[in-house]
Structures are given as structure tokens and as C-alpha cells.
Amino acid sequence: MAENPTEVAVGAGVIALALGFLVYAGQVTGFGAGASETYRLTASFRSAEGIATGTDVRLAGVKVGTVTSLDLNRDTFRAEAGLTLDGDVELPDDTAAMISSEGLLGGNFVELIPGGSMFNFEDGQVIADTQGSVSLINLLLKFVTGSGDSGDGSSQ
């Protein structure tokens, strides 16, 4: 089997590129960061449109966790999101969670708005104050038609 130096160089380059990608993916996902302390909270949203498993959870614009699960509660018909947060971020137990947008064409994320309570959340607790995503199409329809009806059966 004859070896061509060009083929060997290209093969080595492909392997180096693949290893570089794996290292980068490990850093982005936190896989290689070791066992850092985390805790889990649950938030129930009327509408979780625009978020999915892996969506960022941010506090003051800084990523402090991720959405690790998203399920429908069949009793309340609300979307329940499991949030995993960094252990060094201690949130007051009256913190609010809302689904926010990065901009008109940007993606969505879960934004945490801390309250003023003296007590902090513990692992497994539920965020009571939540606000679901706002549908841009519903807002545009309201503007165009001049209607005060939000489409969910309530009027403002």
C-alpha cells in the first residue's frame, strides 16, 4: 500500500479538525467542566412557545442555566419547564420567570427576575410567578384590527 504525502496531510488535518470540534462542543455544553453544583426548579407557563429543551435561562442577560425538560401538565393544561441552574446563583423564592425574546427575529429564552424575599429557592421548588411567551402574530392582529380581544377568551 503506497502512501501519498498529500493524502496523509489531508487525513491528519481532518482528524485535527474533528478533535478541535469535539473539544469546542465539550466546552460549550459544559461537558468537560467537571461536576459543578446545580439545582433544579420548575416553572409552569400558559404558553411556552419558542422555548425547548436546551434553551438558555438568563439572569440580567447572563446565562445561569438551561431548560432541561418541557412537558404538558394534563391536569392544568400548562407547559411545565424544568430549569437547571448553576449552584452558585441563589435566587429569592419570589423570583419571577418569563419567556423573553432576543429581538424581533431572535430566539427566545427564559428570563429570571429576582424578587426581594429573604428566603432562597431550594432544589426542586416551583417558581410561582411566571409569564408565558407573547405571540407576535396575535399582537399584529390586535394592532391591525384594533381589537382588544387577546384571543384567549379574556378582554383587556
Secondary structure, 3 states (H helix, E strand, C coil): CCCCHHHHHHHHHHHHHHHHHHHHHHHHHCHHHCCCCEEEEEEEECCCCCCCCCCEEEECCEEEEEEEEEEEECCCCEEEEEEEEECCCCCECCCEEEEEECCCCCCEEEEEECCCCCCECCCCCEECEEECCCCHHHHHHHHHHCCCECCCCCEC
